[in-house]
Amino acid sequence: MVAHKIEIFSGGCGLCRKVVDIVTIGKCAECQMDIINVEDQKDRRVAEYGITSVPSIVIDSRIKVVGIPNFPWFCGDEFYKTLEEKYPLIRSV
């Protein structure tokens, strides 16, 4: 299995903390998870990924899930392939 880069865009709200917990529990040890505060105007990724609401999750700069996932989170090649098909990241910049 390939390690993935998971970026969670957060505003520090309760829903954002819930998403951090969901991903933390479901990700494997090899995956890297970063939490990005959307209030940091210097972070170019907010505009690059078209983040307009929180929480949002971006995986490997190819997948974007907005809101609280309505599916169980678990690392696995098939899981990420399904996410890429259902939640492709469409860049705004």
C-alpha positions in Angstrom: 0.0 0.0 0.0 1.2 3.5 -0.8 1.4 6.2 1.9 -0.8 9.2 1.2 -0.7 12.9 2.1 -3.9 13.9 3.8 -4.6 17.6 4.3 -7.5 18.7 6.4 -8.6 22.3 6.0 -10.1 23.5 9.3 -11.6 26.5 10.9 -11.2 25.0 14.4 -14.9 24.3 14.8 -16.4 21.2 16.3 -17.2 19.6 12.9 -13.6 20.2 11.9 -12.3 18.5 15.0 -14.7 15.6 14.3 -13.2 15.1 10.8 -9.7 15.2 12.3 -10.7 12.4 14.7 -12.3 10.4 11.9 -9.2 10.6 9.7 -6.8 10.1 12.6 -8.5 6.8 13.6 -8.9 5.5 10.0 -5.5 6.4 8.5 -2.6 4.1 8.5 0.7 4.9 10.3 2.4 5.6 6.9 0.0 8.3 5.8 1.0 11.9 6.5 -1.8 14.1 7.9 -1.6 17.9 8.0 -4.2 20.2 9.5 -4.3 23.6 7.7 -6.0 26.6 9.4 -8.0 28.3 6.6 -7.6 31.6 8.4 -3.9 31.6 7.5 -4.1 33.9 4.5 -0.5 33.0 3.6 -1.4 29.4 2.8 -1.7 29.2 -1.0 -3.4 25.8 -0.9 -6.7 27.3 0.2 -7.0 29.1 -3.2 -5.2 26.4 -5.1 -7.6 23.6 -4.0 -10.7 25.9 -4.1 -11.5 25.5 -0.4 -14.7 27.4 0.2 -16.0 25.6 3.3 -14.7 23.7 6.2 -14.0 21.0 7.0 -12.5 19.9 3.7 -10.1 17.0 3.1 -7.6 16.9 0.2 -5.7 13.7 -0.5 -2.5 13.6 -2.6 -3.6 16.8 -4.3 -6.1 14.7 -6.4 -9.1 14.0 -4.1 -11.3 16.5 -2.3 -14.0 15.6 0.2 -16.0 18.5 1.6 -17.8 18.2 5.0 -17.9 15.3 7.3 -17.4 12.0 5.4 -20.6 9.9 5.2 -18.5 6.7 4.8 -16.1 4.8 7.1 -12.5 6.0 6.8 -9.9 3.3 6.4 -6.6 3.2 4.5 -6.4 0.9 1.6 -5.6 1.1 -2.1 -9.2 0.3 -3.1 -10.5 2.9 -0.7 -8.4 5.7 -2.2 -9.2 4.5 -5.7 -12.9 4.8 -4.9 -12.4 8.3 -3.4 -10.5 9.4 -6.5 -13.4 8.4 -8.7 -16.2 9.9 -6.5 -14.4 13.0 -5.2 -11.9 14.3 -7.8 -10.2 17.5 -7.0 -10.9 20.2 -9.6 -8.4 22.9 -9.3 -9.6 26.5 -9.3 -6.3 28.1 -10.1 
